[in-house]
Amino acid sequence: MFVAFFIAAALLIGFIVMGLWNAILPAVLGVKAITFIQALGILLLSKILFGGFRGGCHGRGGQQWKMKMQEKMGGMTPEEKEKFKAEWKKRCGGRWKMHCEETPAATD
């Protein structure tokens, strides 16, 4: 049953990608229309490059990550928390330094 659902979903999404591509991009960008097989290839390429198709909303995944980090930080001693924060500051550094300094503090 799961395999049939997966195949049906892949076919439906492939037709949606093909239809949207062929309806929008040739007129806007002047590219050629694509076939169904090419649409499936674009879907596969996007999965490889961007890790898509995870399901659910991205924000909800962020909430799950935040809750998991709060749980993890809650079980740490103050010394372990400081060591964890120092490691992340060391890893991120440079242009991302401000963002990384905010992330561990938000999980306390």
Summary of the structure (lengths in Angstrom):
residues: 108
radius of gyration: 21.4
end to end distance: 43.7
largest distance: 60.0
contacts: 228
relative contact order: 0.07
helix: 81%
strand: 0%
